[in-house]
Amino acid sequence: MGFVFLGSILTKFASWFDATGLVVTRKMHILALDSATSACSAAVLCDGEITAHRYEEMSRGQAESLIPMIADTMSAAGLAFDLLDAIAVTVGPGAFTGVRIGLSTAQSLALASGKPLVGVTTLEAVFAAQGETFTPCLVALDTKREDLYIQLFGASGEALTEALAVEEKQISMAVSVQGIKVVGDAAERAARALVDAGISAKRHYGPMLPDASWVARIAADRFSEGALVPVEPIYLRAPDVGPPPKPIA
């Protein structure tokens, strides 16, 4: 599905749900989306609880899957778009196409419904899904190339490093803390690289990919605190495909 027609299609979805008038209770409602990595998901959070959730791992096809998934999730939640308080979306780092799909979809929905947009990184979402870690936790996500996306979080949830794109041999230069847990779909690679560099690290077998249900929870906290900032994509590295070379005169 081309991005050219995305806004009009999503406006039709929003109008259809608004016309149903399904929900009358007034609580904090967040619709969250994710298509930035090797999965696609949508979730609705109502007053701190996930009331509808769809998740599917996929290497491609997010463009065709995300909008029907949103429609199905909103229908399952029995929620009209005009009752949303905000729309949340993962902003990367992740696959270029996946980040663009999720962000453009969320922006179109926000524009059509007049709701604010909340951005959450993929690394934050994976860390939040682990629950209590009690030790520093490194999130490592696969870029499908030689490097990894990483970020180190403290046991209380604070970011100890920036989000980075690094090769395995560079991880120990960015992360020097001992006794850390490593999570994410590239956790095994990252943990092995750290151990080889003399850093105590152990893979933690928790959720490996971003999930809209955790994106919604993070976004609800930010919305409640008024901590909203402009939503921009986070890429960290150059795209795999660039413009064609100029012809030689």
MARGU-793614 format. One record per atom (N, C-alpha, C): atom name; residue in three letters; y, x, z; residue number from 1. Coordinates in steps of 0.1 Angstrom, whole numbers, plus 5000, padded with zeros to 4 digits. Each point is the difference from the previous one (the first is absolute). Layout:
BEGIN
   atom   res      y      x      z     n
     CA   ALA      Y      X      Z   NUM
...
//
This chain:
BEGIN
   atom   res      y      x      z     n
      N   MET   4988   5008   5000     1
     CA   MET   5012   4992   5000     1
      C   MET   5012   5009   5000     1
      N   GLY   5009   4998   4991     2
     CA   GLY   5012   5008   4999     2
      C   GLY   5010   4997   5010     2
      N   PHE   5008   5010   5004     3
     CA   PHE   5010   4998   5010     3
      C   PHE   5011   4991   4995     3
      N   VAL   5002   4999   4987     4
     CA   VAL   5011   4992   4994     4
      C   VAL   4999   4985   5005     4
      N   PHE   4988   4995   5001     5
     CA   PHE   4998   4986   5003     5
      C   PHE   4997   4998   5015     5
      N   LEU   5000   5010   5008     6
     CA   LEU   4996   4999   5014     6
      C   LEU   5009   4991   5008     6
      N   GLY   5013   5002   4998     7
     CA   GLY   5010   4992   5008     7
      C   GLY   4998   4985   4998     7
      N   SER   4999   4996   4987     8
     CA   SER   4998   4985   4997     8
      C   SER   4987   4995   5006     8
      N   ILE   4990   5007   4999     9
     CA   ILE   4987   4996   5005     9
      C   ILE   5000   4998   5015     9
      N   LEU   5006   5010   5007    10
     CA   LEU   5001   4999   5014    10
      C   LEU   5009   4989   5005    10
      N   THR   5011   4997   4992    11
     CA   THR   5008   4989   5004    11
      C   THR   4993   4987   4999    11
      N   LYS   4991   4999   4990    12
     CA   LYS   4992   4987   4999    12
      C   LYS   4991   4999   5012    12
      N   PHE   4993   5011   5004    13
     CA   PHE   4992   5000   5012    13
      C   PHE   5008   4995   5012    13
      N   ALA   5012   5006   5002    14
     CA   ALA   5008   4997   5011    14
      C   ALA   5004   4985   5000    14
      N   SER   5004   4995   4988    15
     CA   SER   5004   4986   4999    15
      C   SER   4988   4991   5003    15
      N   TRP   4988   5004   4996    16
     CA   TRP   4988   4991   5002    16
      C   TRP   4997   4999   5015    16
      N   PHE   5000   5011   5007    17
     CA   PHE   4997   5000   5014    17
      C   PHE   5011   4993   5008    17
      N   ASP   5013   5002   4996    18
     CA   ASP   5011   4993   5007    18
      C   ASP   4998   4985   4999    18
      N   ALA   4995   4995   4988    19
     CA   ALA   4999   4986   4998    19
      C   ALA   4989   4994   5008    19
      N   THR   4991   5007   5005    20
     CA   THR   4989   4995   5008    20
      C   THR   5004   4995   5013    20
      N   GLY   5009   5007   5006    21
     CA   GLY   5005   4997   5014    21
      C   GLY   4989   5000   5010    21
      N   LEU   4991   5010   5000    22
     CA   LEU   4988   4999   5008    22
      C   LEU   5002   5003   5015    22
      N   VAL   5010   5009   5003    23
     CA   VAL   5001   5005   5014    23
      C   VAL   5014   4995   5005    23
      N   VAL   5000   4995   5013    24
     CA   VAL   5012   4995   5006    24
      C   VAL   5004   5008   5012    24
      N   THR   4990   5008   5006    25
     CA   THR   5003   5007   5012    25
      C   THR   5009   5012   4996    25
      N   ARG   5009   5004   5009    26
     CA   ARG   5009   5011   4997    26
      C   ARG   4998   5012   5009    26
      N   LYS   4993   5010   4995    27
     CA   LYS   4997   5012   5007    27
      C   LYS   5004   5012   4990    27
      N   MET   4998   5012   5005    28
     CA   MET   5002   5011   4990    28
      C   MET   4989   5001   4990    28
      N   HIS   5003   4999   4988    29
     CA   HIS   4990   5001   4989    29
      C   HIS   5003   5012   4991    29
      N   ILE   4990   5008   4998    30
     CA   ILE   5002   5012   4991    30
      C   ILE   4989   4999   4990    30
      N   LEU   5004   5002   4987    31
     CA   LEU   4990   5002   4989    31
      C   LEU   5000   5015   4997    31
      N   ALA   4988   5006   5000    32
     CA   ALA   4999   5015   4998    32
      C   ALA   4991   5002   4988    32
      N   LEU   5004   5010   4992    33
     CA   LEU   4992   5004   4988    33
      C   LEU   4997   5015   5000    33
      N   ASP   4989   5003   4994    34
     CA   ASP   4997   5015   4997    34
      C   ASP   4992   5001   4988    34
      N   SER   5004   5009   4991    35
     CA   SER   4993   5004   4988    35
      C   SER   5001   5014   4997    35
      N   ALA   5004   5008   5010    36
     CA   ALA   5005   5014   4997    36
      C   ALA   4989   5010   4999    36
      N   THR   4988   4997   5005    37
     CA   THR   4989   5010   4999    37
      C   THR   4988   4994   4993    37
      N   SER   4988   5002   5005    38
     CA   SER   4988   4995   4993    38
      C   SER   4995   4987   5006    38
      N   ALA   5010   4991   5004    39
     CA   ALA   4997   4987   5005    39
      C   ALA   5011   4991   4996    39
      N   CYS   4998   4987   5002    40
     CA   CYS   5010   4990   4998    40
      C   CYS   4999   4990   5011    40
      N   SER   5011   4996   5007    41
     CA   SER   4999   4991   5011    41
      C   SER   5012   4992   5001    41
      N   ALA   4999   4988   5007    42
     CA   ALA   5011   4992   5004    42
      C   ALA   4997   4993   5013    42
      N   ALA   5010   4998   5008    43
     CA   ALA   4998   4994   5013    43
      C   ALA   5012   4992   5005    43
      N   VAL   4997   4990   5008    44
     CA   VAL   5011   4993   5006    44
      C   VAL   4999   5001   5015    44
      N   LEU   5011   5004   5006    45
     CA   LEU   5000   5001   5015    45
      C   LEU   5009   4989   5005    45
      N   CYS   4995   4992   5010    46
     CA   CYS   5008   4989   5006    46
      C   CYS   5000   5003   5015    46
      N   ASP   5012   5002   5005    47
     CA   ASP   5002   5002   5014    47
      C   ASP   4990   5010   5006    47
      N   GLY   4999   5011   4993    48
     CA   GLY   4991   5011   5006    48
      C   GLY   4986   5000   4996    48
      N   GLU   4995   4989   4993    49
     CA   GLU   4986   4999   4997    49
      C   GLU   4999   4999   4984    49
      N   ILE   4989   5007   4995    50
     CA   ILE   4998   4999   4986    50
      C   ILE   4992   4986   4997    50
      N   THR   5007   4992   4993    51
     CA   THR   4994   4986   4997    51
      C   THR   4993   4999   4987    51
      N   ALA   5003   5010   4991    52
     CA   ALA   4993   5000   4987    52
      C   ALA   5000   5014   4995    52
      N   HIS   4989   5005   4994    53
     CA   HIS   4999   5014   4996    53
      C   HIS   4990   5001   4989    53
      N   ARG   5004   5007   4989    54
     CA   ARG   4991   5003   4989    54
      C   ARG   5000   5015   4998    54
      N   TYR   4989   5007   4998    55
     CA   TYR   4999   5014   4998    55
      C   TYR   4989   5003   4990    55
      N   GLU   5002   5009   4991    56
     CA   GLU   4990   5004   4991    56
      C   GLU   5003   5015   4995    56
      N   GLU   4990   5008   5001    57
     CA   GLU   5001   5014   4995    57
      C   GLU   4998   5000   4985    57
      N   MET   5009   5007   4993    58
     CA   MET   4999   5001   4986    58
      C   MET   5007   5012   4995    58
      N   SER   4994   5007   4990    59
     CA   SER   5006   5012   4995    59
      C   SER   5011   4996   4990    59
      N   ARG   4999   4989   4994    60
     CA   ARG   5011   4995   4991    60
      C   ARG   4999   4985   4999    60
      N   GLY   5010   4994   4994    61
     CA   GLY   5000   4985   4999    61
      C   GLY   5009   4993   5010    61
      N   GLN   5008   5008   5007    62
     CA   GLN   5009   4994   5010    62
      C   GLN   5010   4991   4994    62
      N   ALA   5005   5003   4988    63
     CA   ALA   5010   4992   4993    63
      C   ALA   4995   4986   4997    63
      N   GLU   4987   4999   4997    64
     CA   GLU   4994   4987   4997    64
      C   GLU   4996   4992   5013    64
      N   SER   4997   5008   5010    65
     CA   SER   4994   4994   5013    65
      C   SER   5011   4996   5010    65
      N   LEU   5011   5007   5001    66
     CA   LEU   5009   4998   5011    66
      C   LEU   5006   4986   5000    66
      N   ILE   5005   4995   4989    67
     CA   ILE   5007   4987   5001    67
      C   ILE   4990   4989   5003    67
      N   PRO   4988   4999   4994    68
     CA   PRO   4991   4990   5005    68
      C   PRO   4996   5001   5014    68
      N   MET   4999   5013   5005    69
     CA   MET   4997   5002   5014    69
      C   MET   5011   4995   5009    69
      N   ILE   5013   5002   4996    70
     CA   ILE   5011   4994   5008    70
      C   ILE   4999   4985   5000    70
      N   ALA   4998   4994   4989    71
     CA   ALA   4999   4985   4999    71
      C   ALA   4988   4995   5009    71
      N   ASP   4989   5007   5000    72
     CA   ASP   4989   4996   5008    72
      C   ASP   5003   5002   5015    72
      N   THR   5006   5011   5003    73
     CA   THR   5004   5002   5014    73
      C   THR   5010   4990   5006    73
      N   MET   5010   4997   4992    74
     CA   MET   5010   4991   5004    74
      C   MET   4994   4986   5002    74
      N   SER   4991   4996   4990    75
     CA   SER   4993   4987   5001    75
      C   SER   4991   5000   5013    75
      N   ALA   4993   5010   5002    76
     CA   ALA   4991   5001   5012    76
      C   ALA   5008   4999   5013    76
      N   ALA   5012   5006   5000    77
     CA   ALA   5008   4999   5012    77
      C   ALA   5007   4986   5001    77
      N   GLY   5000   4992   4989    78
     CA   GLY   5007   4988   5001    78
      C   GLY   5015   5001   5002    78
      N   LEU   5006   5010   4993    79
     CA   LEU   5013   5004   5002    79
      C   LEU   5009   4999   4987    79
      N   ALA   5011   4994   5001    80
     CA   ALA   5010   5000   4989    80
      C   ALA   5009   5012   5000    80
      N   PHE   5004   5005   4989    81
     CA   PHE   5008   5012   4999    81
      C   PHE   5013   4999   5007    81
      N   ASP   5006   4988   5001    82
     CA   ASP   5012   4999   5006    82
      C   ASP   4999   5001   5016    82
      N   LEU   4988   5000   5005    83
     CA   LEU   4998   5002   5014    83
      C   LEU   4998   5015   5004    83
      N   LEU   4999   5008   4990    84
     CA   LEU   4999   5014   5003    84
      C   LEU   5013   5006   5006    84
      N   ASP   4998   5009   5009    85
     CA   ASP   5012   5008   5006    85
      C   ASP   5002   5012   4992    85
      N   ALA   4990   5006   4995    86
     CA   ALA   5001   5013   4992    86
      C   ALA   4988   5002   4992    86
      N   ILE   5001   5009   4990    87
     CA   ILE   4989   5005   4992    87
      C   ILE   4999   5015   5002    87
      N   ALA   4988   5004   5002    88
     CA   ALA   4997   5015   5003    88
      C   ALA   4992   5005   4989    88
      N   VAL   5001   5013   4997    89
     CA   VAL   4993   5007   4990    89
      C   VAL   4999   5015   5003    89
      N   THR   4988   5005   4996    90
     CA   THR   4999   5015   5000    90
      C   THR   5008   5007   4989    90
      N   VAL   5007   5010   5004    91
     CA   VAL   5009   5007   4991    91
      C   VAL   4995   5013   4995    91
      N   GLY   4988   5004   5004    92
     CA   GLY   4994   5013   4997    92
      C   GLY   4999   5008   5012    92
      N   PRO   4996   5012   4999    93
     CA   PRO   4995   5006   4987    93
      C   PRO   4987   4995   4996    93
      N   GLY   4997   5000   4987    94
     CA   GLY   4988   4995   4994    94
      C   GLY   5000   5002   4985    94
      N   ALA   4992   4992   4993    95
     CA   ALA   5000   5000   4986    95
      C   ALA   5013   4995   4994    95
      N   PHE   5005   5006   4990    96
     CA   PHE   5013   4996   4995    96
      C   PHE   5000   4986   4995    96
      N   THR   4990   4996   4992    97
     CA   THR   4999   4986   4995    97
      C   THR   4998   4991   5012    97
      N   GLY   4991   5003   5009    98
     CA   GLY   4998   4991   5011    98
      C   GLY   5012   4998   5009    98
      N   VAL   5008   5010   5003    99
     CA   VAL   5012   4999   5007    99
      C   VAL   5010   4991   4993    99
      N   ARG   5001   5002   4987   100
     CA   ARG   5010   4992   4992   100
      C   ARG   4996   4985   4999   100
      N   ILE   4987   4998   4999   101
     CA   ILE   4995   4986   5000   101
      C   ILE   5003   4993   5012   101
      N   GLY   4997   5006   5012   102
     CA   GLY   5003   4993   5012   102
      C   GLY   5015   4998   5003   102
      N   LEU   5007   5011   4997   103
     CA   LEU   5015   4999   5003   103
      C   LEU   5007   4990   4991   103
      N   SER   4997   5000   4987   104
     CA   SER   5006   4991   4991   104
      C   SER   4996   4985   5003   104
      N   THR   4988   4998   5004   105
     CA   THR   4995   4987   5004   105
      C   THR   5008   4995   5012   105
      N   ALA   5000   5009   5011   106
     CA   ALA   5007   4996   5012   106
      C   ALA   5015   4998   4997   106
      N   GLN   5006   5008   4992   107
     CA   GLN   5015   4998   4997   107
      C   GLN   5002   4987   4993   107
      N   SER   4991   4997   4991   108
     CA   SER   5002   4987   4993   108
      C   SER   4998   4988   5009   108
      N   LEU   4990   5001   5009   109
     CA   LEU   4998   4989   5010   109
      C   LEU   5012   4999   5009   109
      N   ALA   5005   5011   5005   110
     CA   ALA   5012   5000   5009   110
      C   ALA   5012   4994   4993   110
      N   LEU   5002   5004   4987   111
     CA   LEU   5011   4994   4992   111
      C   LEU   4999   4985   4998   111
      N   ALA   4988   4996   4997   112
     CA   ALA   4997   4986   4997   112
      C   ALA   5001   4991   5013   112
      N   SER   4997   5006   5011   113
     CA   SER   4999   4992   5013   113
      C   SER   5013   5003   5009   113
      N   GLY   5008   5010   4996   114
     CA   GLY   5011   5003   5008   114
      C   GLY   4997   5006   5014   114
      N   LYS   4988   5007   5000   115
     CA   LYS   4996   5006   5013   115
      C   LYS   5002   5015   5000   115
      N   PRO   5002   5006   5012   116
     CA   PRO   5001   5015   5000   116
      C   PRO   4987   5007   4997   116
      N   LEU   5001   5012   4996   117
     CA   LEU   4989   5008   4996   117
      C   LEU   4999   5012   5010   117
      N   VAL   4987   5002   5005   118
     CA   VAL   4998   5010   5010   118
      C   VAL   4990   5010   4994   118
      N   GLY   5003   5013   5000   119
     CA   GLY   4991   5010   4995   119
      C   GLY   4992   5007   5011   119
      N   VAL   4988   5003   4997   120
     CA   VAL   4991   5007   5009   120
      C   VAL   4992   5010   4992   120
      N   THR   4999   5013   5005   121
     CA   THR   4993   5010   4992   121
      C   THR   4985   4997   5001   121
      N   THR   4992   5005   4991   122
     CA   THR   4986   5000   5000   122
      C   THR   4994   5007   5012   122
      N   LEU   5006   5012   5003   123
     CA   LEU   4996   5008   5011   123
      C   LEU   5002   4993   5013   123
      N   GLU   5011   4994   5002   124
     CA   GLU   5002   4992   5012   124
      C   GLU   4990   4989   5002   124
      N   ALA   4997   4993   4989   125
     CA   ALA   4991   4989   5000   125
      C   ALA   4986   5004   5004   125
      N   VAL   4995   5012   4995   126
     CA   VAL   4987   5005   5003   126
      C   VAL   5000   5004   5015   126
      N   PHE   5010   5007   5004   127
     CA   PHE   5000   5004   5014   127
      C   PHE   5000   4988   5010   127
      N   ALA   5008   4990   4997   128
     CA   ALA   5000   4988   5009   128
      C   ALA   4987   4993   5001   128
      N   ALA   4992   5001   4989   129
     CA   ALA   4987   4993   5000   129
      C   ALA   4990   5007   5009   129
      N   GLN   5003   5012   5004   130
     CA   GLN   4990   5007   5009   130
      C   GLN   5000   4995   5014   130
      N   GLY   5010   4993   5004   131
     CA   GLY   5001   4996   5014   131
      C   GLY   5004   5012   5009   131
      N   GLU   4996   5000   5013   132
     CA   GLU   5003   5011   5009   132
      C   GLU   4992   5013   4995   132
      N   THR   5008   5010   4998   133
     CA   THR   4994   5013   4996   133
      C   THR   4999   5010   5012   133
      N   PHE   5009   4999   5009   134
     CA   PHE   5001   5009   5012   134
      C   PHE   5002   5014   4997   134
      N   THR   4999   5004   4988   135
     CA   THR   5003   5014   4996   135
      C   THR   5008   4999   4987   135
      N   PRO   5007   5011   4996   136
     CA   PRO   5007   5000   4987   136
      C   PRO   4990   4997   4989   136
      N   CYS   5006   4993   4990   137
     CA   CYS   4991   4995   4989   137
      C   CYS   5006   5004   4987   137
      N   LEU   4993   5006   4991   138
     CA   LEU   5004   5004   4987   138
      C   LEU   4994   4989   4990   138
      N   VAL   5009   4994   4993   139
     CA   VAL   4996   4991   4989   139
      C   VAL   5000   5008   4987   139
      N   ALA   4988   4999   4993   140
     CA   ALA   4999   5008   4987   140
      C   ALA   4995   4990   4990   140
      N   LEU   5007   4998   4989   141
     CA   LEU   4997   4991   4989   141
      C   LEU   4998   5008   4987   141
      N   ASP   4990   4996   4993   142
     CA   ASP   4996   5006   4987   142
      C   ASP   5010   4997   4989   142
      N   THR   5004   5010   4993   143
     CA   THR   5010   4998   4989   143
      C   THR   4992   4999   4987   143
      N   LYS   4987   5002   5000   144
     CA   LYS   4991   5000   4988   144
      C   LYS   5003   5013   4992   144
      N   ARG   5006   5010   5007   145
     CA   ARG   5002   5013   4994   145
      C   ARG   4997   5010   5011   145
      N   GLU   5004   5012   4998   146
     CA   GLU   4996   5011   5009   146
      C   GLU   5008   4999   5014   146
      N   ASP   5011   4994   5000   147
     CA   ASP   5008   4999   5012   147
      C   ASP   4997   4987   5008   147
      N   LEU   5006   4999   5012   148
     CA   LEU   4998   4989   5009   148
      C   LEU   5014   4995   5004   148
      N   TYR   5001   4987   5004   149
     CA   TYR   5011   4995   5007   149
      C   TYR   4997   5001   5015   149
      N   ILE   5009   5006   5008   150
     CA   ILE   4997   5001   5014   150
      C   ILE   5012   4997   5008   150
      N   GLN   4998   4996   5013   151
     CA   GLN   5010   4999   5010   151
      C   GLN   4994   5000   5014   151
      N   LEU   5006   5007   5009   152
     CA   LEU   4994   5001   5013   152
      C   LEU   5008   4991   5010   152
      N   PHE   4993   4992   5008   153
     CA   PHE   5006   4991   5009   153
      C   PHE   4995   5004   5014   153
      N   GLY   5009   4998   5010   154
     CA   GLY   4997   5002   5014   154
      C   GLY   4992   4988   5005   154
      N   ALA   4994   5002   5012   155
     CA   ALA   4992   4990   5006   155
      C   ALA   5007   4987   5003   155
      N   SER   5014   5001   5001   156
     CA   SER   5008   4988   5003   156
      C   SER   5005   4994   4987   156
      N   GLY   4996   5006   4989   157
     CA   GLY   5004   4994   4987   157
      C   GLY   5012   5006   4993   157
      N   GLU   5006   5010   5007   158
     CA   GLU   5012   5006   4994   158
      C   GLU   4996   5010   4989   158
      N   ALA   5008   5001   4989   159
     CA   ALA   4997   5009   4989   159
      C   ALA   5003   5014   5005   159
      N   LEU   4990   5009   4999   160
     CA   LEU   5003   5014   5004   160
      C   LEU   5003   5009   4988   160
      N   THR   4997   4995   4988   161
     CA   THR   5004   5007   4988   161
      C   THR   5005   4990   4990   161
      N   GLU   5006   5005   4989   162
     CA   GLU   5003   4991   4989   162
      C   GLU   4988   4997   4992   162
      N   ALA   5000   4990   4991   163
     CA   ALA   4990   4998   4991   163
      C   ALA   5000   5011   4989   163
      N   LEU   4989   5006   4997   164
     CA   LEU   4999   5012   4992   164
      C   LEU   4989   4998   4989   164
      N   ALA   5002   5007   4989   165
     CA   ALA   4989   5002   4990   165
      C   ALA   4996   5014   5000   165
      N   VAL   4988   5004   5005   166
     CA   VAL   4996   5014   5001   166
      C   VAL   4986   5002   4995   166
      N   GLU   4997   5012   4996   167
     CA   GLU   4987   5004   4997   167
      C   GLU   4992   5003   5012   167
      N   GLU   4987   4999   5000   168
     CA   GLU   4992   5002   5012   168
      C   GLU   5003   5013   5007   168
      N   LYS   5002   5011   4993   169
     CA   LYS   5003   5013   5006   169
      C   LYS   5013   5000   5007   169
      N   GLN   5009   4990   4997   170
     CA   GLN   5013   5000   5006   170
      C   GLN   5001   4991   5012   170
      N   ILE   4990   4992   5003   171
     CA   ILE   5000   4991   5011   171
      C   ILE   5003   5007   5013   171
      N   SER   4993   5011   5003   172
     CA   SER   5001   5007   5012   172
      C   SER   5014   5005   5003   172
      N   MET   5008   5002   4989   173
     CA   MET   5014   5005   5001   173
      C   MET   5009   4989   5004   173
      N   ALA   4996   4987   4997   174
     CA   ALA   5008   4989   5003   174
      C   ALA   4996   4994   5014   174
      N   VAL   4988   5002   5004   175
     CA   VAL   4994   4994   5012   175
      C   VAL   4994   5011   5008   175
      N   SER   5006   5004   5011   176
     CA   SER   4995   5010   5009   176
      C   SER   4995   4996   5014   176
      N   VAL   5000   4987   5002   177
     CA   VAL   4996   4994   5013   177
      C   VAL   4985   5000   5001   177
      N   GLN   4995   5004   5012   178
     CA   GLN   4986   5001   5002   178
      C   GLN   4995   4986   5005   178
      N   GLY   4987   4998   4998   179
     CA   GLY   4993   4988   5005   179
      C   GLY   5005   4987   4994   179
      N   ILE   5001   4999   4987   180
     CA   ILE   5005   4988   4994   180
      C   ILE   4989   4992   4993   180
      N   LYS   5002   4987   4999   181
     CA   LYS   4991   4992   4992   181
      C   LYS   5006   4999   4986   181
      N   VAL   4991   4999   4991   182
     CA   VAL   5004   4999   4986   182
      C   VAL   4994   4987   4994   182
      N   VAL   5009   4992   4994   183
     CA   VAL   4996   4987   4995   183
      C   VAL   5005   4998   4985   183
      N   GLY   4995   4990   4993   184
     CA   GLY   5003   4998   4987   184
      C   GLY   4989   5003   4990   184
      N   ASP   5002   4996   4987   185
     CA   ASP   4989   5002   4991   185
      C   ASP   4998   5015   4996   185
      N   ALA   5009   5008   5004   186
     CA   ALA   4999   5015   4998   186
      C   ALA   4998   5007   5013   186
      N   ALA   4996   4993   5010   187
     CA   ALA   4998   5006   5013   187
      C   ALA   4990   5011   5001   187
      N   GLU   4989   4999   4993   188
     CA   GLU   4990   5010   5000   188
      C   GLU   5005   5013   4994   188
      N   ARG   5007   4999   4989   189
     CA   ARG   5006   5012   4994   189
      C   ARG   5010   5007   5009   189
      N   ALA   5009   4992   5006   190
     CA   ALA   5010   5005   5008   190
      C   ALA   4995   5006   5013   190
      N   ALA   4990   4994   5006   191
     CA   ALA   4994   5005   5012   191
      C   ALA   4993   5013   4998   191
      N   ARG   4993   5001   4989   192
     CA   ARG   4993   5012   4996   192
      C   ARG   5010   5012   4998   192
      N   ALA   5011   4997   4993   193
     CA   ALA   5010   5010   4997   193
      C   ALA   5006   5005   5013   193
      N   LEU   5002   4991   5010   194
     CA   LEU   5006   5004   5012   194
      C   LEU   4991   5009   5009   194
      N   VAL   4987   4996   5000   195
     CA   VAL   4990   5007   5008   195
      C   VAL   4998   5014   4994   195
      N   ASP   5000   5001   4986   196
     CA   ASP   4999   5013   4994   196
      C   ASP   5012   5009   5003   196
      N   ALA   5011   4994   5003   197
     CA   ALA   5012   5008   5004   197
      C   ALA   5001   5002   5015   197
      N   GLY   4990   4996   5007   198
     CA   GLY   5000   5003   5014   198
      C   GLY   5007   4990   5009   198
      N   ILE   5002   4988   4995   199
     CA   ILE   5007   4989   5007   199
      C   ILE   4989   4990   5004   199
      N   SER   5000   4996   5012   200
     CA   SER   4990   4990   5005   200
      C   SER   5004   4986   4995   200
      N   ALA   4991   4995   4992   201
     CA   ALA   5002   4987   4994   201
      C   ALA   4987   4993   4998   201
      N   LYS   5000   4987   5001   202
     CA   LYS   4988   4992   4998   202
      C   LYS   5003   4987   4992   202
      N   ARG   4992   4997   4991   203
     CA   ARG   5002   4988   4992   203
      C   ARG   4997   4988   5009   203
      N   HIS   5009   4990   4999   204
     CA   HIS   4998   4988   5007   204
      C   HIS   4996   4989   4990   204
      N   TYR   4990   4992   5003   205
     CA   TYR   4994   4990   4991   205
      C   TYR   5007   4987   5002   205
      N   GLY   5013   4999   4997   206
     CA   GLY   5007   4987   5001   206
      C   GLY   5003   4995   4986   206
      N   PRO   5009   4990   4999   207
     CA   PRO   5004   4995   4987   207
      C   PRO   5006   5012   4992   207
      N   MET   4996   5000   4987   208
     CA   MET   5004   5012   4991   208
      C   MET   5011   4997   4991   208
      N   LEU   5003   4987   4997   209
     CA   LEU   5011   4997   4990   209
      C   LEU   5010   4990   5006   209
      N   PRO   5012   5000   4995   210
     CA   PRO   5009   4990   5005   210
      C   PRO   4995   4986   4998   210
      N   ASP   5004   4991   5009   211
     CA   ASP   4996   4986   5000   211
      C   ASP   5013   4992   5003   211
      N   ALA   5002   4989   4993   212
     CA   ALA   5012   4992   5002   212
      C   ALA   5001   4994   5014   212
      N   SER   4989   4998   5006   213
     CA   SER   5000   4994   5014   213
      C   SER   5008   5009   5009   213
      N   TRP   4998   5014   4999   214
     CA   TRP   5007   5009   5008   214
      C   TRP   5015   5002   4995   214
      N   VAL   5002   4999   4987   215
     CA   VAL   5013   5000   4995   215
      C   VAL   5008   4989   5006   215
      N   ALA   4994   4988   5001   216
     CA   ALA   5007   4989   5006   216
      C   ALA   5004   5002   5014   216
      N   ARG   4991   5006   5008   217
     CA   ARG   5003   5002   5014   217
      C   ARG   5011   5010   5002   217
      N   ILE   5000   5011   4992   218
     CA   ILE   5011   5010   5001   218
      C   ILE   5013   4994   4996   218
      N   ALA   5000   4992   4989   219
     CA   ALA   5012   4994   4995   219
      C   ALA   5006   4990   5010   219
      N   ALA   4991   4992   5007   220
     CA   ALA   5005   4991   5010   220
      C   ALA   5007   5007   5011   220
      N   ASP   4995   5011   5005   221
     CA   ASP   5007   5008   5010   221
      C   ASP   5014   5004   4995   221
      N   ARG   5000   5005   4988   222
     CA   ARG   5013   5005   4994   222
      C   ARG   5010   4989   4998   222
      N   PHE   4995   4988   4996   223
     CA   PHE   5009   4989   4998   223
      C   PHE   5005   4995   5013   223
      N   SER   4992   4999   5010   224
     CA   SER   5004   4996   5013   224
      C   SER   5011   5009   5006   224
      N   GLU   4998   5013   4998   225
     CA   GLU   5010   5010   5005   225
      C   GLU   5012   5002   4991   225
      N   GLY   5000   4993   4989   226
     CA   GLY   5011   5001   4991   226
      C   GLY   5001   5014   4993   226
      N   ALA   4988   5007   4999   227
     CA   ALA   4999   5013   4995   227
      C   ALA   4997   5000   4985   227
      N   LEU   5009   4993   4992   228
     CA   LEU   4997   4999   4986   228
      C   LEU   5009   5010   4992   228
      N   VAL   4994   5007   4991   229
     CA   VAL   5007   5010   4992   229
      C   VAL   4997   4996   4985   229
      N   PRO   5008   5006   4991   230
     CA   PRO   4997   4997   4986   230
      C   PRO   4986   5005   4996   230
      N   VAL   4993   4991   4993   231
     CA   VAL   4986   5003   4996   231
      C   VAL   5000   5008   4987   231
      N   GLU   4995   5012   5001   232
     CA   GLU   4999   5009   4989   232
      C   GLU   4985   5006   4999   232
      N   PRO   4995   5002   4988   233
     CA   PRO   4987   5005   4998   233
      C   PRO   4999   5015   5005   233
      N   ILE   4989   5004   5005   234
     CA   ILE   4997   5014   5004   234
      C   ILE   4989   5005   4991   234
      N   TYR   5003   5010   4992   235
     CA   TYR   4991   5005   4991   235
      C   TYR   4994   5014   5004   235
      N   LEU   5009   5009   5005   236
     CA   LEU   4996   5013   5004   236
      C   LEU   4996   5010   4990   236
      N   ARG   4996   4995   4988   237
     CA   ARG   4995   5009   4990   237
      C   ARG   5003   4994   4986   237
      N   ALA   5000   5009   4990   238
     CA   ALA   5004   4996   4987   238
      C   ALA   4989   4991   4994   238
      N   PRO   5003   4991   4991   239
     CA   PRO   4990   4991   4994   239
      C   PRO   4990   5007   4992   239
      N   ASP   4988   4995   4998   240
     CA   ASP   4989   5006   4992   240
      C   ASP   5004   5000   4986   240
      N   VAL   5007   4989   4996   241
     CA   VAL   5003   4999   4985   241
      C   VAL   5015   5000   4999   241
      N   GLY   5005   5009   4991   242
     CA   GLY   5015   5001   4998   242
      C   GLY   5003   4995   4986   242
      N   PRO   5013   5001   4997   243
     CA   PRO   5004   4996   4986   243
      C   PRO   4995   5010   4990   243
      N   PRO   4998   4995   4988   244
     CA   PRO   4994   5009   4989   244
      C   PRO   5010   5012   4997   244
      N   PRO   4995   5011   4997   245
     CA   PRO   5009   5011   4996   245
      C   PRO   5009   4997   4988   245
      N   LYS   5012   5006   5000   246
     CA   LYS   5009   4998   4989   246
      C   LYS   4994   5007   4988   246
      N   PRO   5002   4994   4988   247
     CA   PRO   4995   5007   4988   247
      C   PRO   5008   5013   4997   247
      N   ILE   4993   5010   4995   248
     CA   ILE   5007   5012   4996   248
      C   ILE   5007   4998   4987   248
      N   ALA   5013   5003   5001   249
     CA   ALA   5008   4999   4987   249
      C   ALA   4996   5010   4990   249
//
